[in-house]
Amino acid sequence: MTASGEFKDHFSGQAAAYAAHRPTYPRALVDFLADMSPQQTVALDCGCGTGQLSTLLADRFAAVVATDASAAQIANATPHPKVIYKTAPAERSGLPDASVDLVTVAQAAHWLDLDAFYAEVRRIAVPRAVAALITYGVLHLDSDAEAVVQHFYHDAIGSYWPPERSHVEDGYRRLAFPFAEIAAPAMAIEVSWRLADVVGYVSTWSAVAAARKTLGDAPLETFQTALVKVWGDPNAPKTVRWPLSLRVARI
């Protein structure tokens, strides 16, 4: 949500694809955040999408409140008995004062009104609660497919990325973060994907959705054709990796 209160909705129209194709986070991330938190009673996952991080946090917290401004994302979220999903902006969680041990924003902080969000974090945080901004950039593959992905990301659809994407690319380093930071260990998302998995994931990119409005499916089809040429057996999995960038602090 911008400072003017506008919700920039780049994902509701593809919420089902987002749920099907977005990667999940490593267990090491959840353990690091839970171990840093003063207690493991309540975690709030803001901009939760379809629950990729929310459901993992439930392994370590008694309850997880997962909010997203997009009702379509919440409607497609993965059910979990310890996760309460709510359609709500990150800047207005609706939670009581001093009630949350951990606040996370994964792959969504660049859409927020950060001044309002940080005020909300201070309001709902218990003493020494942890706040974490988490992001990952473009995927990497250890094969010739890497060059195809990078060309598509930077050149074929580069002009269709929203300006906020630059914050993802630099690991949120330029975002305001008015807290004393805690160093986080190096971590990455790592999966073993077939060709169709990579194409499905790429189809969820906001730049692909924006390009489709003007160019139709041609860019994605060209990308898939180029990927087929270098992949080999389309059912043979390849390692796909996204290094994580974190901004972490105690409140």
C-alpha positions in Angstrom: 0.0 0.0 0.0 1.4 3.4 -0.9 1.5 6.5 1.3 -1.7 7.7 -0.4 -3.5 4.5 0.7 -3.5 3.0 -2.7 -3.2 -0.8 -2.8 -1.0 -1.7 -5.8 -2.5 -5.1 -6.7 -0.2 -7.0 -9.1 -1.1 -10.5 -8.0 -4.9 -11.0 -7.3 -5.5 -11.9 -11.0 -3.1 -14.8 -10.8 -3.6 -15.9 -7.1 -4.2 -19.5 -8.0 -1.0 -19.7 -10.1 0.9 -18.0 -7.3 -0.3 -20.7 -4.9 0.7 -23.4 -7.3 4.1 -22.2 -8.4 5.7 -19.9 -5.8 8.6 -21.6 -4.0 8.5 -22.1 -0.2 11.1 -20.9 2.3 13.9 -22.9 4.0 13.4 -24.4 7.4 16.6 -22.5 8.5 14.8 -19.2 8.0 11.9 -20.2 10.3 14.2 -21.6 12.9 16.4 -18.5 12.9 13.4 -16.1 13.4 11.7 -18.3 16.0 14.9 -18.7 18.0 15.4 -14.9 17.9 11.8 -14.2 19.1 11.2 -13.6 22.8 8.5 -16.3 22.8 6.8 -18.5 20.2 3.3 -17.5 21.0 2.0 -15.4 18.1 3.6 -14.5 14.7 2.2 -12.1 12.2 3.0 -12.7 8.6 2.1 -9.6 6.6 1.6 -9.6 2.8 1.3 -13.4 3.2 0.2 -14.1 -0.4 -1.0 -17.7 -0.3 0.8 -18.7 2.9 4.2 -19.8 1.7 5.9 -18.6 4.9 2.8 -18.5 7.1 2.4 -22.3 7.2 6.1 -22.9 8.0 6.0 -20.4 10.9 3.2 -22.5 12.3 5.7 -25.3 13.0 7.3 -23.1 15.6 4.6 -20.7 16.8 1.4 -21.5 18.7 -0.5 -19.3 16.3 0.2 -17.4 13.1 -1.9 -14.5 11.9 -1.4 -14.2 8.1 -2.7 -11.0 6.4 -2.8 -9.8 2.8 -4.5 -6.9 1.2 -5.7 -9.1 -1.7 -8.8 -11.1 -0.9 -8.0 -13.4 -3.9 -4.6 -14.3 -2.4 -6.3 -15.1 1.0 -9.0 -17.2 -0.8 -6.2 -19.3 -2.4 -4.1 -19.6 0.7 -3.0 -23.0 2.0 -5.2 -24.0 5.0 -3.4 -24.8 8.3 -5.0 -25.4 11.7 -2.6 -22.9 13.4 -2.8 -20.2 10.7 -5.6 -17.5 10.8 -5.9 -15.8 7.4 -7.3 -12.3 7.2 -7.8 -9.8 4.4 -6.1 -6.8 5.8 -3.3 -4.4 4.8 0.0 -4.7 6.7 -0.3 -1.2 8.0 -3.6 -2.1 9.8 -3.4 -5.6 11.2 -6.3 -5.3 13.6 -4.3 -7.1 16.3 -4.2 -5.9 20.0 -1.4 -3.8 21.4 1.7 -5.7 22.5 0.5 -9.1 21.3 3.0 -10.3 18.7 6.4 -12.0 19.1 7.4 -11.9 15.5 6.4 -9.8 12.5 7.5 -10.9 9.0 7.0 -9.5 5.5 8.3 -11.9 2.9 8.6 -10.6 -0.7 6.1 -7.7 0.0 7.8 -4.9 1.9 8.5 -3.0 -1.3 4.7 -2.5 -1.7 4.1 -1.1 1.8 3.7 2.4 3.3 6.7 1.7 5.5 6.2 4.6 7.9 2.6 3.4 8.7 3.8 -0.2 8.8 6.6 0.4 11.2 4.2 2.4 13.5 1.9 -0.7 13.4 4.8 -3.0 14.2 5.8 -0.9 17.3 2.1 -0.9 18.4 1.6 -4.7 18.3 5.1 -5.9 19.2 5.7 -7.3 22.7 9.0 -6.2 24.2 12.0 -7.4 22.2 9.7 -8.8 19.5 11.5 -9.5 16.2 10.7 -7.8 12.9 12.0 -9.2 9.6 11.8 -8.1 6.0 12.6 -11.0 3.7 13.1 -11.0 -0.1 14.7 -13.0 -2.9 15.5 -11.9 -6.4 15.8 -13.7 -9.7 16.3 -17.4 -9.7 19.5 -19.1 -10.6 20.2 -22.5 -12.3 23.5 -24.3 -12.6 23.2 -25.0 -16.3 22.7 -23.3 -19.7 19.2 -22.5 -18.6 20.6 -19.7 -16.4 21.4 -17.5 -19.4 17.8 -18.0 -20.9 16.2 -17.0 -17.6 18.5 -14.0 -17.1 17.8 -12.8 -20.7 14.0 -13.1 -20.2 14.1 -11.3 -16.8 16.4 -8.4 -17.7 15.8 -8.0 -21.5 12.7 -9.5 -22.8 10.3 -8.2 -20.1 12.7 -5.9 -18.2 10.7 -2.8 -19.0 7.5 -4.3 -17.6 8.8 -4.6 -14.0 7.2 -2.1 -11.7 9.7 0.4 -10.3 9.4 -1.1 -6.8 11.1 -4.3 -8.2 14.5 -2.5 -7.9 14.2 -2.9 -4.1 14.0 -6.7 -4.5 17.0 -6.7 -6.7 19.2 -4.9 -4.2 18.0 -7.0 -1.3 15.9 -4.2 0.4 19.2 -2.4 1.3 17.6 1.0 0.2 14.4 0.5 2.1 14.0 2.5 5.4 14.5 0.3 8.4 14.6 2.4 11.5 15.7 -0.3 14.0 19.1 -1.6 15.2 19.7 -4.5 12.8 20.7 -8.0 13.7 23.0 -9.9 11.4 21.4 -12.8 9.7 23.1 -16.0 8.4 23.4 -16.6 4.7 20.4 -18.6 3.5 18.7 -19.5 0.2 15.6 -21.1 -1.2 16.7 -24.2 -3.1 14.4 -26.6 -5.0 14.6 -29.3 -7.6 12.4 -28.4 -10.5 11.4 -29.7 -13.9 11.1 -27.4 -16.9 7.3 -27.0 -16.4 7.9 -25.9 -12.8 10.2 -23.1 -13.9 7.8 -21.9 -16.6 4.9 -22.0 -14.1 6.8 -19.9 -11.6 8.0 -17.4 -14.2 4.3 -17.0 -15.4 3.5 -15.6 -11.9 5.9 -12.6 -12.3 4.2 -9.3 -12.2 6.2 -8.2 -15.3 4.8 -11.2 -17.3 1.3 -10.1 -16.3 2.0 -6.6 -17.4 3.6 -7.6 -20.7 0.6 -9.9 -21.4 -1.7 -7.0 -21.5 0.2 -5.5 -24.4 1.9 -8.5 -26.1 -0.3 -11.4 -25.2 1.4 -14.7 -24.4 4.2 -14.3 -27.0 7.0 -13.4 -24.5 6.3 -16.4 -22.3 6.0 -18.7 -25.2 9.3 -17.5 -26.7 10.9 -18.0 -23.3 9.5 -21.5 -23.0 10.8 -22.4 -26.5 14.3 -21.1 -25.6 14.3 -23.0 -22.4 13.3 -26.3 -24.0 16.3 -26.0 -26.3 18.8 -25.9 -23.5 17.1 -28.0 -20.8 17.3 -31.5 -22.2 14.7 -34.0 -20.9 11.9 -31.7 -19.7 11.1 -34.1 -16.9 14.7 -34.1 -15.6 14.9 -31.9 -12.6 17.5 -29.1 -12.1 18.5 -27.3 -9.0 17.0 -23.8 -8.8 18.3 -21.4 -6.2 17.2 -18.0 -4.8 19.6 -16.3 -2.3 17.6 -14.7 0.5 18.1 -11.1 1.8 17.0 -10.2 5.3 16.6 -7.1 7.4 16.1 -8.2 11.0 15.8 -6.3 14.3 14.3 -6.5 17.8 11.7 -3.9 18.6 
